[in-house]
Amino acid sequence: MTERLSPLALMTQLVRFPTVSRDSNLPLIDWVEEYLSGHGISAHRYTDPDQPKAALFAHVGPWEEGAVVLSGHTDVVPVDGQPWDTDPFDVVQKDGRYFGRGTCDMKGFDALALWAMVEAHHAGIKRPLQIALSFDEEIGCTGAPPMIAAMQPVLPKGASVIVGEPSSMRAVTGHKGGTGFDTHVQGFEVHSSLLDRGVNAIMFGAKLIDWANQMNAINQAAEPEGLAAMFDPPFTTVHVGMISGGTAHNITAKDCHFAMDFRVVPGEDKRAWEARYRARVAEVEAEMQAIVPETRIEISPRFDVPALQPEQDGAAENFVRGVTGDNASNVVSYGTEAGQFQEAGYSAVICGPGDIAQAHQPNEFISVADFEAGHDFMQRLVDRLRQ
């Protein structure tokens, strides 16, 4: 039988796999599958048909519906250009912290979930436990929906999903939804001294980016209503994080590429925000085509993440509150896979160790105390499933 690894040993092993979203996660999935198999736990995969990546899910305990599902993602954000003081793909303990890419977001939770699966299997639990490890969460939560669909005919349907994003072990019952659109502004090149006869894709694209600024100012000035008031910030935000285009400083740019992203508070319609953006795109495109008719703006969906809606007497929330004793109302502005599980008919809640402020940062860390709190949570979870 395979050695039963500690949560720290499991996290150390998972962090060693550099599963940046642009790269494969298969070595990690292979290792996890082999580790679970060594303890008599059969794991199943959903393999992406277009890239070398896979999700993994497994079930322990009675073969029946109603499982608690521990949900995590295996991908991490890049470390390129970040000033790390340690090797980002090696867990280093110092000053009461575990440093390493993913320790906080979210291989720390993944390690705790794997520990709980093995402990639950050997403990002879009376209520089932499942694990679901996805891919491509960091680039728009695109790997979870096909994984969730693949789970349905293979495992008994779970009842309560705990998504272990860093929440300082608080029960988080709501988060914003998100949607984004790749935008390609196609202009017309001329010498910049004759710019009135060309169409500068960057400068016309800037009109769309400034529209985002205007929308943010309007949203921020409005009085938040309903669920929106619980969030920080309490309004829908519109964001452009990267832009590229142009060939030379003295040529009107032929192309401009950027992504327009929306984080939408529950109660507002993502499709309505898409319609507003498309309407503004049409206005700017008309201005361009009045100069050069063959110019245009193309937008295509980039990601679409549903909001996590607070549930009335939700099974997942009640279970987590029973374990943690946390009765406060907590919501977050970042998106997770919880809303996708909820859309698929699961009760869902967010609860995981660590502070989201450390996610994606150079010298990312989870405090030893937070990791131990996560371990304590998993111990009590397994105990409850034995009853």
C-alpha positions in Angstrom: 0.0 0.0 0.0 1.2 3.5 -0.8 2.4 5.6 2.1 -0.3 8.0 3.5 1.3 11.4 2.9 0.8 14.4 5.2 -1.0 17.5 3.9 2.3 19.3 3.7 4.0 16.5 1.8 1.1 16.4 -0.6 1.2 20.2 -1.2 4.9 20.0 -1.7 4.5 17.4 -4.3 1.7 19.2 -6.2 3.6 22.5 -6.2 6.6 20.8 -7.9 4.5 20.3 -11.0 4.7 23.6 -12.9 1.1 23.5 -14.1 0.9 27.0 -15.5 -2.3 27.3 -17.5 -0.5 27.5 -20.9 1.2 24.2 -20.2 0.0 20.6 -19.6 -1.2 19.4 -16.2 -1.0 15.7 -17.2 2.1 14.8 -15.1 0.3 16.1 -12.0 -2.9 14.2 -12.9 -0.9 11.0 -13.5 0.7 11.4 -10.1 -2.6 12.0 -8.3 -4.3 9.1 -10.0 -1.4 6.8 -9.0 -1.4 8.0 -5.4 -5.2 7.4 -5.1 -4.9 4.1 -6.8 -2.2 3.1 -4.2 -4.9 3.5 -1.6 -7.5 1.5 -3.4 -9.3 4.6 -4.8 -10.3 4.5 -8.4 -10.1 7.9 -10.2 -11.7 8.9 -13.5 -10.6 11.5 -16.0 -12.0 13.9 -18.4 -9.4 14.5 -21.1 -9.5 17.7 -23.1 -9.8 16.8 -26.8 -7.8 19.8 -28.0 -4.9 20.1 -25.5 -2.8 17.9 -23.3 -4.8 18.5 -20.1 -7.2 16.5 -18.0 -9.5 16.8 -15.0 -9.7 14.1 -12.4 -12.6 13.0 -10.1 -13.1 10.2 -7.6 -15.6 8.8 -5.0 -15.1 7.2 -1.7 -17.6 5.8 0.8 -21.0 4.3 0.1 -21.8 4.2 -3.7 -24.8 6.5 -3.4 -25.9 10.0 -4.1 -25.5 12.8 -1.6 -21.7 13.1 -1.5 -19.8 16.1 -0.3 -17.6 17.2 -3.2 -14.2 18.8 -2.7 -13.5 21.0 -5.7 -10.2 22.5 -6.7 -8.3 23.5 -9.8 -4.8 22.2 -10.8 -3.6 25.1 -12.9 -1.6 28.1 -11.6 -0.8 31.5 -13.1 2.7 32.2 -14.6 5.7 33.4 -12.6 7.3 35.2 -15.6 8.8 38.5 -14.6 7.9 38.2 -11.0 10.7 38.8 -8.4 10.6 35.6 -6.4 13.0 35.2 -3.5 12.7 31.4 -3.6 12.1 28.7 -6.3 8.3 29.2 -7.0 7.9 25.5 -7.7 9.3 24.3 -4.4 7.6 24.8 -1.1 9.8 26.8 1.2 8.8 27.3 4.9 10.0 30.5 6.6 8.6 33.1 8.9 5.5 31.1 9.6 4.6 30.8 5.9 4.8 28.2 3.1 6.0 30.0 0.0 5.4 28.6 -3.5 3.3 29.1 -6.6 -0.1 27.6 -5.8 0.3 27.2 -2.1 -2.6 29.7 -1.7 -4.3 29.4 -5.0 -5.0 26.5 -4.7 -2.8 23.5 -4.4 -2.9 24.0 -0.7 -6.5 23.1 -0.7 -6.0 20.4 -3.4 -3.5 18.7 -1.0 -5.9 18.9 1.9 -8.7 17.4 -0.3 -6.4 14.5 -1.3 -5.5 13.9 2.3 -9.2 13.9 3.2 -10.1 11.4 0.4 -7.5 8.9 1.6 -8.4 9.4 5.3 -12.1 9.1 4.6 -11.6 5.9 2.5 -9.7 4.2 5.3 -12.1 5.5 8.0 -15.1 3.7 6.5 -17.3 6.8 6.2 -21.1 6.5 6.2 -21.7 9.4 3.8 -19.7 9.6 0.6 -17.0 12.0 -0.3 -15.8 13.1 -3.8 -12.9 15.1 -5.2 -13.0 17.0 -8.5 -9.8 18.6 -9.8 -10.2 20.8 -12.9 -7.9 22.6 -15.3 -7.9 26.1 -17.0 -9.7 27.8 -14.1 -7.1 30.6 -14.2 -8.0 31.5 -17.9 -11.8 31.7 -17.4 -13.0 28.6 -15.6 -13.2 26.8 -19.0 -12.2 23.4 -17.8 -14.9 22.8 -15.1 -18.1 22.6 -17.2 -16.9 19.6 -19.3 -15.6 18.0 -16.1 -18.9 18.4 -14.4 -20.7 17.0 -17.4 -18.3 14.0 -17.4 -18.9 13.3 -13.7 -22.6 12.9 -14.1 -22.8 9.4 -15.8 -19.8 8.1 -13.8 -20.2 9.1 -10.2 -23.4 9.2 -8.0 -24.6 12.8 -7.9 -23.1 14.8 -5.1 -25.2 17.0 -2.9 -22.8 19.7 -1.5 -19.8 21.2 -3.4 -17.1 22.9 -1.4 -14.9 25.0 -3.7 -11.7 25.5 -1.9 -10.6 28.9 -3.2 -8.8 31.0 -0.5 -11.4 32.4 1.8 -9.6 32.3 5.2 -11.9 29.3 5.9 -15.0 31.5 5.9 -18.2 30.2 4.3 -18.6 32.3 1.1 -22.1 32.0 -0.4 -21.9 34.4 -3.3 -19.6 35.8 -5.9 -19.8 37.9 -9.0 -20.3 36.4 -12.5 -17.8 37.1 -15.2 -17.7 37.4 -19.0 -15.1 38.6 -21.4 -14.7 39.3 -25.1 -11.6 39.2 -27.3 -11.7 42.3 -29.4 -9.9 42.8 -32.7 -9.9 46.3 -34.2 -8.9 46.2 -37.8 -7.8 49.6 -39.1 -6.1 51.0 -42.3 -2.4 51.8 -42.5 -1.1 55.1 -43.8 1.8 57.3 -42.9 1.0 59.0 -39.7 1.5 62.4 -41.3 -1.7 61.5 -43.3 -3.6 60.0 -40.4 -6.9 61.6 -41.4 -6.9 59.2 -44.4 -6.2 56.1 -42.4 -7.9 54.4 -39.5 -5.6 53.9 -36.4 -6.8 50.7 -34.8 -5.2 51.6 -31.5 -6.7 55.0 -31.3 -10.2 53.7 -32.2 -9.7 50.8 -29.8 -8.9 53.4 -27.1 -12.5 54.7 -27.5 -13.8 51.3 -26.4 -11.3 51.2 -23.5 -12.4 54.7 -22.5 -16.0 53.5 -22.6 -14.9 51.0 -19.9 -13.6 53.9 -17.8 -16.9 55.7 -18.3 -19.0 52.6 -17.3 -16.9 52.1 -14.1 -17.4 55.8 -13.1 -21.1 55.5 -13.6 -21.4 52.2 -11.7 -19.2 53.5 -8.9 -21.3 56.6 -8.5 -24.6 54.7 -8.4 -26.2 53.6 -5.1 -25.8 49.8 -4.8 -29.0 47.8 -4.6 -29.8 44.4 -3.3 -27.0 41.8 -3.3 -24.6 44.3 -4.9 -24.3 46.2 -1.7 -22.6 43.1 -0.1 -19.7 43.1 -2.5 -16.4 45.0 -2.5 -16.5 46.9 -4.8 -20.3 46.9 -4.7 -20.8 47.3 -8.5 -20.1 45.7 -11.8 -16.6 46.4 -13.1 -15.3 46.6 -16.7 -11.6 45.9 -17.3 -8.9 45.7 -20.0 -5.7 44.2 -18.7 -3.6 43.8 -21.9 -3.4 45.5 -25.3 -1.3 44.9 -28.4 -1.1 46.4 -31.9 0.7 48.6 -34.4 3.9 48.1 -36.4 5.8 51.5 -36.1 5.4 54.9 -34.5 4.9 56.6 -37.8 2.3 54.3 -39.2 -1.4 54.3 -38.3 -2.0 51.0 -36.5 -3.6 48.3 -38.7 -4.5 46.1 -35.8 -5.3 46.4 -32.1 -6.1 43.4 -29.8 -7.4 43.5 -26.3 -9.9 41.7 -24.1 -12.9 43.5 -22.5 -13.9 41.7 -19.3 -16.9 42.2 -17.0 -17.3 41.2 -13.4 -21.0 41.4 -12.9 -22.8 41.6 -9.5 -25.6 39.1 -8.9 -28.9 40.7 -9.9 -27.5 42.2 -13.1 -27.6 40.5 -16.4 -24.3 39.6 -18.1 -26.1 39.5 -21.4 -27.3 43.0 -20.9 -23.7 44.1 -20.4 -22.7 42.2 -23.6 -25.4 44.1 -25.5 -24.1 47.4 -24.2 -20.6 46.6 -25.3 -21.7 45.4 -28.7 -23.7 48.6 -29.2 -20.7 50.7 -28.4 -18.5 48.6 -30.7 -21.1 49.2 -33.5 -20.8 52.9 -33.0 -17.0 53.0 -33.1 -17.0 50.7 -36.1 -19.4 53.0 -38.0 -17.0 55.9 -37.3 -14.1 53.8 -38.8 -16.0 52.7 -41.8 -17.0 56.3 -42.6 -13.3 56.8 -43.3 -12.4 53.5 -44.8 -15.3 51.1 -45.4 -13.4 47.9 -45.2 -12.3 48.4 -41.6 -14.1 46.6 -38.9 -14.2 45.4 -35.3 -14.5 41.7 -34.4 -15.4 40.5 -30.9 -15.6 36.9 -29.8 -16.5 35.3 -26.4 -13.5 34.6 -24.3 -15.0 33.2 -21.1 -18.4 33.1 -19.3 -18.5 32.4 -15.6 -21.9 32.4 -13.8 -22.3 34.1 -10.5 -22.6 32.1 -7.3 -26.1 32.9 -6.0 -26.7 32.7 -2.3 -29.0 29.8 -1.6 -31.9 29.6 0.7 -31.0 27.0 3.3 -28.4 25.6 1.0 -27.0 22.1 1.8 -23.4 23.1 1.1 -23.6 26.2 3.2 -25.2 24.4 6.1 -22.6 21.7 6.0 -19.6 24.1 6.0 -21.2 26.2 8.7 -21.7 23.1 10.8 -18.0 22.3 10.5 -16.5 25.8 10.9 -19.1 27.5 13.1 -19.0 30.5 10.8 -22.4 32.1 10.6 -21.4 35.4 9.0 -22.6 36.5 5.5 -19.6 36.5 3.2 -19.4 37.2 -0.5 -16.4 37.8 -2.8 -15.8 39.7 -6.0 -13.6 37.1 -7.7 -15.1 34.3 -9.8 -14.9 30.6 -9.1 -16.2 27.3 -10.4 -18.8 27.3 -7.7 -21.4 29.0 -9.9 -20.8 26.4 -12.6 -21.5 23.6 -10.1 -24.6 25.5 -9.0 -25.8 25.7 -12.6 -25.4 22.0 -12.9 -27.8 21.4 -10.0 -25.4 21.1 -7.0 -25.5 23.1 -3.9 -22.3 25.1 -3.7 -20.2 27.1 -1.3 -16.6 28.5 -1.2 -14.4 27.6 1.7 -10.7 27.2 1.6 -7.5 28.2 3.5 -5.4 31.2 2.7 -6.0 34.8 1.8 -7.0 35.7 -1.8 -4.7 38.8 -1.5 -1.7 36.4 -1.8 -3.0 34.7 -5.0 -1.0 35.4 -8.2 1.6 37.4 -6.3 5.4 37.0 -6.4 6.4 35.1 -3.3 2.9 33.7 -3.0 2.3 32.0 0.3 -0.1 30.4 2.7 0.5 30.9 6.4 1.3 27.8 8.4 -1.6 28.7 10.7 -4.0 29.0 7.7 -2.9 25.6 6.3 -3.3 24.0 9.7 -6.8 25.5 10.0 -7.6 23.9 6.6 -6.2 20.6 7.9 -8.4 20.9 11.1 -11.4 21.6 8.8 -10.7 18.4 6.8 -10.3 16.3 10.0 -13.7 17.5 11.3 -15.2 17.0 7.8 -14.1 13.3 7.8 -15.4 12.9 11.4 -18.8 14.2 10.4 -19.0 11.8 7.4 -18.3 8.9 9.7 -21.4 9.7 11.9 
